[in-house]
Amino acid sequence: MIAAAIGAIASSTFAADAAHTAANQTLELKNGSTVYIFPDGKMAMEGVTGRVERMKPGDVMETKDGKKIVMVGDEVMKLDSLKYISR
């Protein structure tokens, strides 16, 4: 059981690293969510619970430091597959 728990933690860490590696940039939002910006300029959002959340292109978000950014694309499936690559 201990080995299985360690394996689960390691694979979730690997999956999170895959998402961060694939993104050019990640931004923390004021509400605790994270926006991933991919090399093609499209974005995806991870909510405060760690689940990928759908956003409409054009929605305005506010970063922790008060900057406003506009959602480009909605790469839900891309981020979801990166986050859960090792499931």
Disulfide bonds with the S-S distance in Angstrom:
none
